[in-house]
């Protein structure tokens, strides 16, 4: 891709130099993931969970009032004003960003806050916390600009030059028309890069607060499936997440002291009664009030109930972590982000660069003799084997949103093939396997998927099967080249 940008320089002339430099820089940086949603949706709590640190301020009301970018690097923070030079800002005693009204520069004069942290997740994704879309209009405009939705000079099917690469949209239990509208516009802005919603995923946050006969998680899963079906044109799936439990787990905020407190709670004779609602727990004759408040703030009642079930017996903090990671949905979310965004990051960046380069060629309108080699090269890259990953992501998007009709075991075979990296694992092979056996298994998989494609009654199913057949064929040819 860098060679392609170098090839474009003489064809597009000096006016395109700065844009080509920007695209080259983007190729070298991690993807930018914007976490967006309505006011008080739990965005900052989720940001903390994704980063692995309680750095973003959280509250029961909207407290993110300035776009905040979290990137990998030495632990520093700075304010970037709309005019003037960046200014350092110090974290609070508990290593959080200060509230916006305590910053030395008024928030309306800030472009964004940039925080560098040496946390491993930030090596692969720059995470951006955003003001709520349903709050103060000035704050919401910041988020719309970040998503490329408020750019008057870019009304076409390509993202604005500084727009986030990918989107994690936080939903509530009831879909709002304003949420559909934001996702619809984000999809429209990126249709020049993708012919499906490759760069947007949604989460149903605060899943532990839902009520139903089968428990909060069952209700949340059903809601997430319903949301995914309704939003299938705009997102590549919806996952339920218990935000507060995810934050507590991923930031290492549950210690052996807390585990000891939970074991004491589990021994209470009237356990069901004191865990019936928050007020009952806060007034219970168990632990001191400060300890009860800490547990409630970090786990909510749902988490406390899950960790004090008599059938589980006494659990050390490490076991509690494992339980909470699965229970909160954050483990599944991290895996989905890895599959959709992190591992195929190079392909996402290539798709965006190719789209923006096409726009530059169109705007510059160079002579055909200069532009045609570029156009041919762009087409060759778009159709090349490495970009087949986009077809796999399209197939996954259809499966995640319930738009496939594969049935079992074909659906699980497709997920295995598209979600994993190791060739043997992608083909469902356990343990070690020699080169010839791997090649034969790949050839058999390609034949199987061609048969599925030929017998498919729906176009969506045929597309998935065709994609799977090519994926298996690429594994086979890769094995043969060894």
PLY file of the C-alpha trace (Angstrom):
ply
format ascii 1.0
element vertex 482
property float x
property float y
property float z
element edge 481
property int vertex1
property int vertex2
end_header
0.00 0.00 0.00
2.85 2.39 0.75
4.25 1.70 -2.74
0.86 2.54 -4.22
0.84 5.92 -2.45
4.35 6.62 -3.73
3.18 5.72 -7.25
0.30 8.19 -6.86
2.49 11.21 -6.05
3.68 12.12 -9.56
0.25 11.37 -11.04
-1.71 13.54 -8.58
0.77 16.38 -8.30
1.83 18.62 -5.40
-1.72 19.53 -4.36
-2.25 15.96 -3.12
1.03 15.69 -1.18
-0.44 16.42 2.26
-3.32 13.98 1.76
-0.98 11.23 0.58
1.26 11.86 3.60
-1.80 11.56 5.86
-2.82 8.25 4.27
0.71 6.91 4.63
0.69 7.85 8.33
-2.68 6.14 8.78
-1.26 2.90 7.39
1.35 2.87 10.17
-1.05 3.61 13.05
-3.52 1.33 14.87
-7.17 1.48 13.89
-9.20 4.12 15.73
-12.26 2.71 17.53
-14.92 5.23 18.54
-17.23 4.21 21.39
-20.46 6.14 20.86
-24.08 6.13 21.91
-26.70 8.15 23.71
-26.11 10.09 26.90
-25.61 7.92 29.99
-25.46 4.72 27.95
-22.40 3.38 29.79
-19.84 4.37 27.15
-17.02 5.45 29.50
-17.47 2.36 31.66
-17.04 0.25 28.54
-14.01 2.31 27.45
-12.34 1.60 30.80
-13.03 -2.10 30.37
-11.55 -2.14 26.86
-8.42 -0.25 27.95
-7.97 -2.15 31.21
-7.79 0.94 33.44
-10.27 3.15 35.31
-9.07 6.23 33.48
-12.22 7.72 31.92
-14.54 9.47 34.40
-17.83 7.64 34.96
-21.04 8.78 36.64
-24.79 8.25 36.60
-25.08 11.27 34.30
-23.13 12.22 31.17
-19.58 13.10 32.19
-17.68 12.79 28.89
-17.80 16.33 27.58
-14.74 16.34 25.32
-13.58 13.78 22.75
-10.88 11.73 24.51
-8.39 9.60 22.58
-6.57 6.77 24.37
-3.49 5.50 22.55
-0.48 3.33 23.35
2.60 5.08 24.70
4.26 6.46 27.85
1.74 7.42 30.55
0.95 11.05 29.70
-2.10 13.19 28.99
-2.47 16.47 27.17
-5.17 18.90 26.13
-5.29 19.74 22.42
-7.01 23.11 21.94
-8.76 24.26 18.80
-6.13 26.99 18.60
-2.70 27.10 20.15
-0.31 24.49 21.47
-1.17 21.29 23.40
-0.95 21.57 27.17
-0.15 18.74 29.63
-2.80 17.74 32.13
-2.23 15.75 35.32
-4.31 12.76 36.32
-6.11 12.68 39.66
-4.74 10.80 42.69
-6.61 7.66 41.62
-5.15 7.96 38.07
-8.31 9.24 36.41
-8.76 12.16 34.10
-10.13 15.20 35.94
-13.72 16.22 35.15
-14.10 18.55 32.18
-15.07 21.50 34.40
-11.74 21.19 36.27
-9.52 21.35 33.18
-7.26 24.41 32.76
-8.68 25.07 29.29
-12.46 25.58 28.90
-14.03 22.58 27.22
-15.52 24.65 24.40
-11.96 25.64 23.42
-10.72 22.04 23.22
-10.46 19.91 20.09
-9.84 16.75 22.13
-7.91 15.22 25.02
-5.14 12.77 24.18
-4.06 10.16 26.73
-1.13 7.79 26.21
-1.09 4.63 28.32
1.14 1.56 28.25
-1.76 -0.90 28.33
-1.56 -3.83 25.93
-5.03 -3.44 24.31
-4.00 -0.01 23.04
-1.20 -1.48 20.94
-3.83 -2.64 18.47
-6.69 -0.13 18.82
-6.74 3.56 19.64
-9.93 3.86 21.72
-11.96 7.08 21.61
-14.49 8.04 24.29
-17.21 10.37 23.02
-19.90 12.69 24.42
-23.45 11.38 24.27
-25.36 11.87 21.04
-28.58 12.79 22.84
-27.14 15.39 25.21
-26.08 18.99 24.74
-26.08 19.82 21.03
-22.55 21.20 21.13
-21.27 18.01 22.75
-23.16 15.77 20.34
-21.66 17.69 17.41
-18.18 16.62 18.54
-19.19 12.99 18.23
-20.92 13.48 14.89
-17.77 15.14 13.52
-15.62 12.26 14.78
-17.89 9.78 12.99
-17.74 11.88 9.83
-21.43 12.79 10.04
-21.09 16.56 10.42
-18.60 17.32 7.69
-20.10 19.85 5.26
-17.32 19.28 2.72
-17.87 15.52 2.59
-21.37 14.44 1.70
-20.29 11.45 -0.37
-19.95 7.74 0.39
-16.49 8.04 1.97
-15.46 8.82 5.55
-14.30 12.31 6.48
-10.53 12.62 6.56
-10.27 12.48 10.38
-13.24 10.19 11.02
-12.82 7.12 13.23
-12.04 3.90 11.39
-14.45 1.63 13.25
-17.40 2.13 15.57
-18.59 0.40 18.74
-22.12 1.67 19.33
-23.69 1.33 22.78
-27.42 0.56 22.76
-30.13 0.32 25.40
-32.91 -2.27 25.64
-35.22 -0.23 23.38
-33.97 0.94 20.01
-34.43 4.65 19.37
-34.99 6.14 15.95
-32.10 8.53 16.62
-29.81 5.52 17.11
-30.94 4.01 13.82
-30.35 7.37 12.16
-26.76 7.69 13.43
-25.93 4.14 12.37
-27.62 4.65 9.00
-25.59 7.80 8.34
-22.34 6.17 9.47
-23.01 3.29 7.09
-23.74 5.71 4.26
-20.46 7.54 4.90
-18.43 4.35 4.61
-20.17 2.58 1.74
-17.33 3.68 -0.56
-15.01 1.46 1.51
-17.33 -1.50 2.09
-20.45 -2.98 0.52
-21.59 -4.23 3.96
-21.30 -2.90 7.56
-17.74 -4.11 8.11
-16.69 -1.36 10.48
-19.53 -1.11 13.00
-20.45 -3.36 15.93
-23.04 -2.68 18.62
-23.33 -3.72 22.25
-26.36 -3.94 24.50
-24.95 -2.43 27.68
-26.14 -2.80 31.27
-27.49 -6.23 30.48
-27.56 -7.05 34.21
-30.33 -4.49 34.74
-32.84 -6.25 32.49
-35.70 -8.15 34.09
-37.29 -11.42 33.01
-38.41 -14.82 34.25
-35.27 -16.49 32.86
-32.89 -13.94 34.37
-31.16 -10.82 33.00
-28.68 -12.61 30.74
-31.30 -14.62 28.85
-33.34 -11.45 28.34
-30.22 -9.57 27.18
-29.30 -12.27 24.66
-32.81 -12.21 23.19
-32.76 -8.40 23.02
-29.33 -8.44 21.35
-30.53 -10.90 18.70
-33.58 -8.73 18.05
-31.47 -5.57 17.78
-29.01 -7.35 15.45
-31.82 -8.37 13.11
-33.26 -4.85 13.03
-29.87 -3.20 12.49
-28.38 -5.80 10.13
-27.92 -3.19 7.38
-25.81 -1.01 9.67
-23.84 -3.18 12.14
-22.03 -6.52 12.06
-23.89 -7.85 15.10
-24.98 -6.89 18.62
-23.49 -8.38 21.79
-24.88 -8.10 25.34
-22.42 -6.75 27.93
-22.69 -6.03 31.65
-20.65 -2.85 31.66
-19.89 -2.45 35.34
-18.87 -6.09 35.77
-16.73 -5.80 32.64
-14.98 -2.70 34.00
-14.34 -4.33 37.38
-12.94 -7.45 35.76
-10.78 -5.89 33.07
-9.31 -3.18 35.30
-8.28 -5.61 38.04
-10.57 -3.95 40.58
-11.51 -7.08 42.51
-8.95 -8.04 45.16
-8.62 -10.83 47.70
-10.01 -8.37 50.26
-13.16 -8.05 48.19
-13.26 -11.82 47.73
-13.16 -12.18 51.52
-16.05 -9.77 51.88
-18.07 -11.75 49.34
-17.39 -14.98 51.22
-18.76 -13.29 54.36
-21.87 -12.20 52.46
-22.34 -15.77 51.20
-22.53 -16.99 54.81
-25.48 -14.74 55.68
-28.53 -16.70 56.81
-30.95 -14.43 54.94
-28.89 -14.20 51.74
-31.84 -14.11 49.32
-33.52 -11.33 51.27
-30.49 -9.04 51.53
-29.74 -9.47 47.81
-33.31 -8.78 46.72
-32.68 -5.10 45.96
-29.91 -2.52 46.57
-31.49 -0.83 49.60
-31.86 -4.19 51.36
-28.18 -4.95 50.79
-27.05 -1.52 52.01
-29.11 -1.93 55.18
-28.08 -5.55 55.82
-26.28 -6.55 59.00
-23.27 -7.92 57.14
-19.87 -6.23 56.69
-19.57 -2.51 57.34
-21.39 0.04 55.24
-18.30 1.16 53.31
-17.54 -2.43 52.29
-21.12 -2.98 51.15
-20.98 0.23 49.11
-17.72 -0.81 47.43
-19.15 -4.20 46.46
-22.32 -2.66 45.11
-20.41 -0.06 43.10
-18.10 -2.64 41.54
-20.42 -5.59 41.04
-24.04 -4.44 41.24
-26.45 -6.89 42.84
-26.24 -9.23 39.86
-22.50 -9.72 40.31
-22.77 -10.13 44.07
-25.46 -12.76 43.62
-23.38 -14.62 41.03
-20.33 -14.77 43.31
-22.18 -15.78 46.49
-24.25 -18.69 45.22
-24.05 -21.52 47.79
-23.45 -24.13 45.07
-20.23 -22.35 44.03
-18.65 -22.61 47.45
-15.87 -20.25 48.63
-14.01 -18.75 45.67
-10.62 -17.01 45.58
-10.36 -13.74 43.65
-8.77 -15.45 40.61
-11.74 -17.79 40.22
-14.12 -14.86 40.67
-12.35 -13.07 37.80
-12.83 -16.02 35.46
-16.50 -16.23 36.44
-17.10 -12.51 35.92
-15.29 -12.35 32.56
-17.63 -14.94 31.08
-20.67 -13.66 32.93
-20.19 -10.01 31.93
-19.88 -10.74 28.22
-16.56 -8.87 27.99
-14.64 -12.01 26.97
-17.00 -12.51 24.01
-16.78 -8.81 23.14
-12.98 -8.85 23.10
-13.01 -11.92 20.86
-15.50 -10.29 18.48
-13.43 -7.08 18.31
-10.38 -9.20 17.58
-12.14 -11.09 14.78
-13.80 -8.08 13.15
-11.27 -5.29 13.69
-7.91 -6.17 15.25
-6.74 -9.14 13.17
-7.98 -7.70 9.85
-6.71 -4.18 10.69
-4.43 -4.09 7.64
-7.38 -4.92 5.38
-9.57 -2.23 6.99
-6.82 0.35 6.51
-6.25 -0.79 2.93
-9.97 -0.49 2.12
-10.07 3.04 3.46
-6.85 4.10 1.72
-8.05 2.67 -1.61
-11.37 4.48 -1.27
-9.77 7.81 -0.38
-7.19 7.42 -3.14
-9.97 6.90 -5.67
-11.54 10.13 -4.40
-8.24 11.99 -4.79
-7.86 10.72 -8.36
-11.40 11.84 -9.16
-10.83 15.30 -7.65
-7.44 15.83 -9.31
-8.70 14.57 -12.69
-5.21 13.82 -14.04
-4.68 12.74 -17.67
-5.65 9.14 -18.41
-2.03 8.29 -19.11
-1.18 9.19 -15.51
-4.31 7.93 -13.75
-4.99 4.64 -15.55
-2.01 2.75 -14.08
-3.18 3.86 -10.62
-6.76 2.78 -11.30
-5.56 -0.58 -12.58
-3.37 -1.08 -9.51
-6.24 -0.19 -7.16
-8.47 -2.73 -8.92
-5.78 -5.42 -8.75
-5.30 -4.88 -5.02
-9.07 -4.86 -4.40
-9.47 -8.22 -6.14
-6.31 -9.79 -4.70
-6.18 -12.69 -2.25
-5.34 -10.57 0.84
-8.57 -8.57 0.38
-10.59 -11.81 0.45
-10.65 -11.19 4.19
-13.35 -8.59 3.50
-15.56 -11.29 1.97
-15.03 -13.40 5.08
-16.04 -10.44 7.26
-19.15 -9.99 5.12
-20.05 -13.63 5.68
-19.50 -13.26 9.43
-21.68 -10.15 9.48
-24.51 -12.12 7.87
-24.15 -14.94 10.40
-23.88 -12.60 13.41
-27.06 -10.76 12.39
-29.09 -13.89 11.60
-29.15 -13.34 7.84
-27.82 -16.78 6.97
-29.82 -19.95 6.45
-26.96 -22.41 6.78
-28.27 -24.64 9.51
-26.03 -26.90 11.56
-23.30 -28.10 11.34
-22.57 -25.79 8.39
-22.95 -22.63 10.48
-20.40 -23.78 13.06
-18.05 -24.90 10.29
-18.30 -21.45 8.71
-17.63 -19.70 12.02
-14.63 -21.98 12.59
-13.28 -21.16 9.15
-13.80 -17.39 9.31
-13.08 -16.64 12.98
-9.77 -18.44 13.41
-6.25 -17.92 12.04
-4.38 -21.22 12.26
-5.11 -23.26 9.09
-5.64 -26.54 10.95
-7.94 -24.90 13.49
-9.88 -23.20 10.70
-10.56 -26.61 9.18
-11.61 -28.15 12.50
-8.47 -30.26 12.93
-7.37 -30.88 16.50
-3.75 -31.56 17.33
-0.80 -31.70 14.96
-1.27 -32.59 11.31
1.21 -33.08 8.47
1.30 -30.98 5.31
-0.34 -33.52 3.02
-3.22 -34.23 5.40
-3.82 -30.50 5.87
-3.90 -29.96 2.11
-6.34 -32.85 1.63
-8.60 -31.51 4.38
-8.59 -28.05 2.78
-9.44 -29.51 -0.64
-12.29 -31.50 0.90
-13.59 -28.36 2.63
-13.52 -26.46 -0.66
-15.53 -29.24 -2.35
-18.02 -29.31 0.54
-18.66 -25.57 0.36
-19.03 -25.62 -3.43
-21.69 -28.28 -2.98
-23.45 -26.10 -0.39
-23.28 -23.11 -2.74
-24.73 -25.08 -5.66
-27.65 -26.28 -3.54
-28.35 -22.99 -1.75
-31.83 -21.59 -2.14
-30.96 -18.12 -0.84
-28.45 -15.70 -2.30
-27.06 -14.89 1.17
-26.37 -18.57 1.85
-24.76 -19.02 -1.57
-22.53 -15.99 -0.98
-21.34 -17.38 2.37
-20.68 -20.80 0.85
-18.80 -19.31 -2.12
-16.68 -17.28 0.30
-15.98 -20.37 2.40
-15.01 -22.37 -0.68
-12.48 -19.74 -1.69
-11.14 -19.51 1.88
-10.56 -23.26 1.93
-8.95 -23.09 -1.52
-6.58 -20.35 -0.32
-5.60 -22.53 2.64
-4.94 -25.39 0.22
-2.76 -23.29 -2.10
-0.92 -21.87 0.90
-0.12 -25.39 2.10
1.07 -26.42 -1.37
3.49 -23.49 -1.51
5.25 -24.56 1.69
0 1
1 2
2 3
3 4
4 5
5 6
6 7
7 8
8 9
9 10
10 11
11 12
12 13
13 14
14 15
15 16
16 17
17 18
18 19
19 20
20 21
21 22
22 23
23 24
24 25
25 26
26 27
27 28
28 29
29 30
30 31
31 32
32 33
33 34
34 35
35 36
36 37
37 38
38 39
39 40
40 41
41 42
42 43
43 44
44 45
45 46
46 47
47 48
48 49
49 50
50 51
51 52
52 53
53 54
54 55
55 56
56 57
57 58
58 59
59 60
60 61
61 62
62 63
63 64
64 65
65 66
66 67
67 68
68 69
69 70
70 71
71 72
72 73
73 74
74 75
75 76
76 77
77 78
78 79
79 80
80 81
81 82
82 83
83 84
84 85
85 86
86 87
87 88
88 89
89 90
90 91
91 92
92 93
93 94
94 95
95 96
96 97
97 98
98 99
99 100
100 101
101 102
102 103
103 104
104 105
105 106
106 107
107 108
108 109
109 110
110 111
111 112
112 113
113 114
114 115
115 116
116 117
117 118
118 119
119 120
120 121
121 122
122 123
123 124
124 125
125 126
126 127
127 128
128 129
129 130
130 131
131 132
132 133
133 134
134 135
135 136
136 137
137 138
138 139
139 140
140 141
141 142
142 143
143 144
144 145
145 146
146 147
147 148
148 149
149 150
150 151
151 152
152 153
153 154
154 155
155 156
156 157
157 158
158 159
159 160
160 161
161 162
162 163
163 164
164 165
165 166
166 167
167 168
168 169
169 170
170 171
171 172
172 173
173 174
174 175
175 176
176 177
177 178
178 179
179 180
180 181
181 182
182 183
183 184
184 185
185 186
186 187
187 188
188 189
189 190
190 191
191 192
192 193
193 194
194 195
195 196
196 197
197 198
198 199
199 200
200 201
201 202
202 203
203 204
204 205
205 206
206 207
207 208
208 209
209 210
210 211
211 212
212 213
213 214
214 215
215 216
216 217
217 218
218 219
219 220
220 221
221 222
222 223
223 224
224 225
225 226
226 227
227 228
228 229
229 230
230 231
231 232
232 233
233 234
234 235
235 236
236 237
237 238
238 239
239 240
240 241
241 242
242 243
243 244
244 245
245 246
246 247
247 248
248 249
249 250
250 251
251 252
252 253
253 254
254 255
255 256
256 257
257 258
258 259
259 260
260 261
261 262
262 263
263 264
264 265
265 266
266 267
267 268
268 269
269 270
270 271
271 272
272 273
273 274
274 275
275 276
276 277
277 278
278 279
279 280
280 281
281 282
282 283
283 284
284 285
285 286
286 287
287 288
288 289
289 290
290 291
291 292
292 293
293 294
294 295
295 296
296 297
297 298
298 299
299 300
300 301
301 302
302 303
303 304
304 305
305 306
306 307
307 308
308 309
309 310
310 311
311 312
312 313
313 314
314 315
315 316
316 317
317 318
318 319
319 320
320 321
321 322
322 323
323 324
324 325
325 326
326 327
327 328
328 329
329 330
330 331
331 332
332 333
333 334
334 335
335 336
336 337
337 338
338 339
339 340
340 341
341 342
342 343
343 344
344 345
345 346
346 347
347 348
348 349
349 350
350 351
351 352
352 353
353 354
354 355
355 356
356 357
357 358
358 359
359 360
360 361
361 362
362 363
363 364
364 365
365 366
366 367
367 368
368 369
369 370
370 371
371 372
372 373
373 374
374 375
375 376
376 377
377 378
378 379
379 380
380 381
381 382
382 383
383 384
384 385
385 386
386 387
387 388
388 389
389 390
390 391
391 392
392 393
393 394
394 395
395 396
396 397
397 398
398 399
399 400
400 401
401 402
402 403
403 404
404 405
405 406
406 407
407 408
408 409
409 410
410 411
411 412
412 413
413 414
414 415
415 416
416 417
417 418
418 419
419 420
420 421
421 422
422 423
423 424
424 425
425 426
426 427
427 428
428 429
429 430
430 431
431 432
432 433
433 434
434 435
435 436
436 437
437 438
438 439
439 440
440 441
441 442
442 443
443 444
444 445
445 446
446 447
447 448
448 449
449 450
450 451
451 452
452 453
453 454
454 455
455 456
456 457
457 458
458 459
459 460
460 461
461 462
462 463
463 464
464 465
465 466
466 467
467 468
468 469
469 470
470 471
471 472
472 473
473 474
474 475
475 476
476 477
477 478
478 479
479 480
480 481
